Amino acid sequence: MNLVIGVTGGIGSGKSAVTDRFEKLGIVVVDADKAARVVVQPGGPALDAIAEHFGTAVLLPGGELDRAALRSIVFADENERRWLERLTHPLIAQEIRQQLQAANSPYVLLASPLLLETSQGALADLVVVVDVPEAMQLQRTMARDANDEAQVKRIMAAQLPREERLEKADIVIDNSGTLSALDDVVAELHREFLARAEAANN
């Protein structure tokens, strides 16, 4: 398998802004959030179990998962969140592994908000943490998702504390600056990762 670079960061840190730039450079990005959507699709392995456990309140009229309804339940009740994680995490990891193996760029990014909280971290050869101050996380997420402050704080509390995430990083991208500064950082890291990938293949 190609060199796998794990990219993570707290909610609102700008992981997508980082991975979008790598994609434009021709690098395959395996997105754990998208893999999570695959496993809860109608007819997929997890949706029937979720509907049976939580009831039809978590389904949209067409039978798809109502992600917002499910999110508000599981972030208000830790036991329910743990139940959901036990069901979905192994299925998501399997989907991610398949996508990583199919990737055909010199190296591949694994973008995951829960990279360090789950076994997904074991799939990464290097861990990149996208970081911004917590006040900026809160502000960006409220503006982006139209969530209230209490909901965003609950999501942040369910993620790894910022200090712990930074301790586990091989590389930290400070994303509190301008987008052009981010362009420069990504271009430099792309050169470094290409060199690492080439060295790993020789």
N, C-alpha and C positions, 0 to 999 in steps of 0.2 A: 504494500500500500504506500501511496505517496506520503511525503512529509505532511503532517496534520498540525495546523496552527489553530489552537483554540482561542476564540475571542469572546470575552464576557465583560460584564460591567453591570452596575445597578440599573434599575429602571430609569429611563430618562437621561442616561449618560451619553447616548448618541452612538450606540453600537452599529446601527443601520447606516449612519453617515460614514462610518469607517469601512464597513463591509461593502457598501455600494462602490466606494472608490477602488477597492481591490477587484471587484467584479469588472469594472471598466478597464482594468489592466489585464483582463482575460483569465482571472483566477476563479475557479469554481467555489461557490459559497454554499455549504450545507447548513441550512437554517433549522435549528432544533424546534423553533416555534412552528415552522411549516411542517416539520415531521410530526409534531404534536397534533396538528390539524388533520394530517392524513389518517392517524390512528383513530380519530373520533368521527370520521366521515360516516354517513349512513351506509350500512353494510360492512363497515370496518369492525375491527375486533373489540373495540372498547365501548361503542355508543350504546349497545343494548344493555350492557352491565351498568352504565352510568344512569340510563333512564330507569332501570329497575331499582337502583339504589336511591336516587334522588327524586324520582317521580317525573311526570310529564311537564312539570313547571320549568325544567331545564331544556325543553325542546321547543323549537320554533314551529309555527303552523305546518311548514313543509316537511318536518321530521328531522331537520338538522339540529345540531347542538346550539343552544343559546348560550354562547360563551360568557356574555356579561352576567346572565342570571347565575350560571355555575360559579363564576369568579366571586360574586358577592356572597354566595353561600360558603365557599371553601376558605375565603380569607376572613370570614367572621367566626369560623369554627375549626380549630386546629385538627381535631379528630377526623373531620370530614376531609380536610386537605390531605391528611396522611393516607386516608383510605383511597382517595383519588390517585395519589402519587404511587401507592403500591400497585394499583391497576395499570396505570399508564406508563410509568417510567421504563419498565422492561420493554414494552412495545415500542416506545419512542427510541430507545437505545438500538433496538434491532433495525428499525427504519433508518436511523442515522448511519449505522455500520454499512448497510446496503448502499446508501448514497455515497458514502466516502469511498467505498471500493469501486464505484462506477465513475468517480471523478477523473477527468483526463487533463487537468492542468499540472504544471510542474510541481506545485504544492497545492494544498486545499485548505480552506478555512472552515472550521466548525464554529458557527456563531450560536452561542447558547447563554441565556440569562442565568441558567442553573448549572453551568459547566462545573463549578467548584462545589456545588451542593449535592451533586448526584455522581453516579459512576461514569458519566460522560467525560469527566476530566481525564480518566484513564485512556481515552482515545486520542488525546492530544500530546504531541511531542513537545510543544511549547505553549505556554499560556500568556496571552496578551490581555491585560485588563484596561478597558476604556474607563477613564475616571473623570468625574467632576465633583465639586463640593455638593454636599447633601441638599443645601438650600436650592441649588440650581436643578438638581434631580427633581425635587418637589415641584418647582415652578414650571419646568419643561413638561413634566408628565401631566400636570393639571391642565396646561394649555393644550396639549396634544390630544388627550383622551377624554376631556371634559369630565374627569373624575373629581370628586370633592377631596379636600385635603386629608380627611380621616381615612378614606379608602386608599389613597396613595401611600400614606404612612403605614397602613397595615401591610401593603404589598412590600414596602421597603423593609419592614420589620421581619417579614418572612424570608427575605434574602440574607445572604451572608453579610455581617457588618463590614462596612467599608474598609476598616483597618485590616481585618482578616483577609479580605479579598486582595488588598494591595500586598500583603505579606506573601501570598501564594503566587504572585505574578512573576513571570520571567521578564516581561516587558510591560511598562505602563505607558499608555497614551493619555496625556493630559488634554481633554477635549473641552476645556473651558474657554479656549481662544477662538480665533476666526477660522472660517472654512478654508481659507487659503493656507493658513498655518497647518491645518489638518492635511491638506493636499501634499505639502512638503514632507510631513512625517510619514505618510503612507508611501510616498515614492521611495523614501529612504529605506523603510522596512521591506518594501517589495524587493529592492536590490539585495538586502540581507537575506531574505527568505529564499530567493532564487539561488544564491550562493550556498546556503545551507542544504537546499534540496539537491543541488548538483554534487556537493560533497558526500551526501548520504547515499547517492546512487553510484559513487565511484568506489 
